[in-house]
Amino acid sequence: MRKKCLVVYGGKSVEHDISVITALQAVRFLPKVYEPILVYIDKNGIWWVGDNLSDLNIYQNFRKYVKNAKQVTFILGEKILLAKKKNKFVHYCDVGVVLNCCHGRVGEDGCLSGIFEACEVPHSSSGVMSASVCMDKVIMKDILKANNIQIPEYVHFNKCSYDKAKVLKAIKFPLIVKPANLGSSIGISVCHNESEFDKAVELAFSFDTKVLVEKLVENLREFNCACFCYHGEHIVSSVMEVTKKDEIFTFENKYIQRGGTSKEVERGLAKKIQALTEKVFEILDCKGVVRVDFLFDESTKTLFVNEVNTIPGSLAFYLFKEIKFEEILNSILSQGEEDMEEKQNLITTFDSDAIRVFQDFSESVKK
């Protein structure tokens, strides 16, 4: 009997549409040992199963075009998915493993990892701590900086701590303003003067409560490299250089524009990027497929880590030239199962007299 694999995707996130594409690509290549069950999280955060979720056309108007949709949820503490039927939730299926294809908030920031781990369900993505740290670009950069990883100069603030003069004194133009917890280059602005900066800060605050300001890397080249771990071995992808028309790699560059978007990288630089990708993966305790994005100043030959994507678009399968997508999926799902089994073998209970002692104390106080 095949294990039921929930392919979870969508979500209340600006990266919702890209998540749908990732999931529908992945489910086509899911290893035969797994029985796929598509679980779609709509833009309001509600979870659904249905008969035609593999049809990309329905997502233009999900409620209108979906067939036999049922709202679903996990039962916490058990590997069970429940479906809503006549205002009651009933058993839908036992869950074997989860392939997390959600990008951005809730899906990629550790929230879903917490649900899966609370249910002791094996899953393909990073754990709660790693996912949340990588999602918050400020905390991620703080950790990388503490580990002597080169990153662009940066400051951050929220609405209460925002001091424009202080920020512009610390980071000189040109600079980049971005939401601290977002992906796909959404909400990011390049600024050359105060007028642009004011608009950029307002835009960033419309997406997040914390804003990150970085020094723009000039003479810029950008690179992507991915990594996953299987049976103790780190498998690192090839390195691809991203080509773009704008100063930064925008959402449109990534997902909308047609044609080539990457090219091969010279061998020496590629090796340095691959080694750094593996190091970042280890430092941040990542799991599943993780893509690390790099910035390179061509004039100073300085390599910077820009972002870490714990659930990259299309699960970064296009970066692994020597490995089939099916093999990648099999590796990260199998590793997720092994990791969960290892956790379940840990001691999680400890017998003590704490409750009895507290009860005796409480009774003595009453007297």
Secondary structure as UniProt FT lines:
FT   STRAND          3..10
FT   TURN            14..15
FT   HELIX           16..28
FT   TURN            32..33
FT   STRAND          34..41
FT   TURN            43..44
FT   STRAND          47..49
FT   TURN            51..54
FT   HELIX           56..60
FT   HELIX           62..65
FT   STRAND          70..74
FT   TURN            76..77
FT   STRAND          80..85
FT   TURN            86..87
FT   STRAND          88..94
FT   STRAND          97..100
FT   TURN            105..108
FT   HELIX           111..118
FT   TURN            119..120
FT   HELIX           128..135
FT   HELIX           137..146
FT   TURN            147..148
FT   STRAND          154..158
FT   TURN            159..161
FT   HELIX           164..170
FT   STRAND          175..179
FT   TURN            184..187
FT   STRAND          189..191
FT   HELIX           194..207
FT   STRAND          210..215
FT   STRAND          220..230
FT   TURN            231..232
FT   STRAND          233..236
FT   STRAND          240..242
FT   HELIX           252..256
FT   STRAND          262..264
FT   HELIX           267..283
FT   TURN            284..285
FT   STRAND          290..297
FT   TURN            298..301
FT   STRAND          302..309
FT   HELIX           313..319
FT   TURN            321..322
FT   HELIX           325..344
FT   HELIX           354..366
//
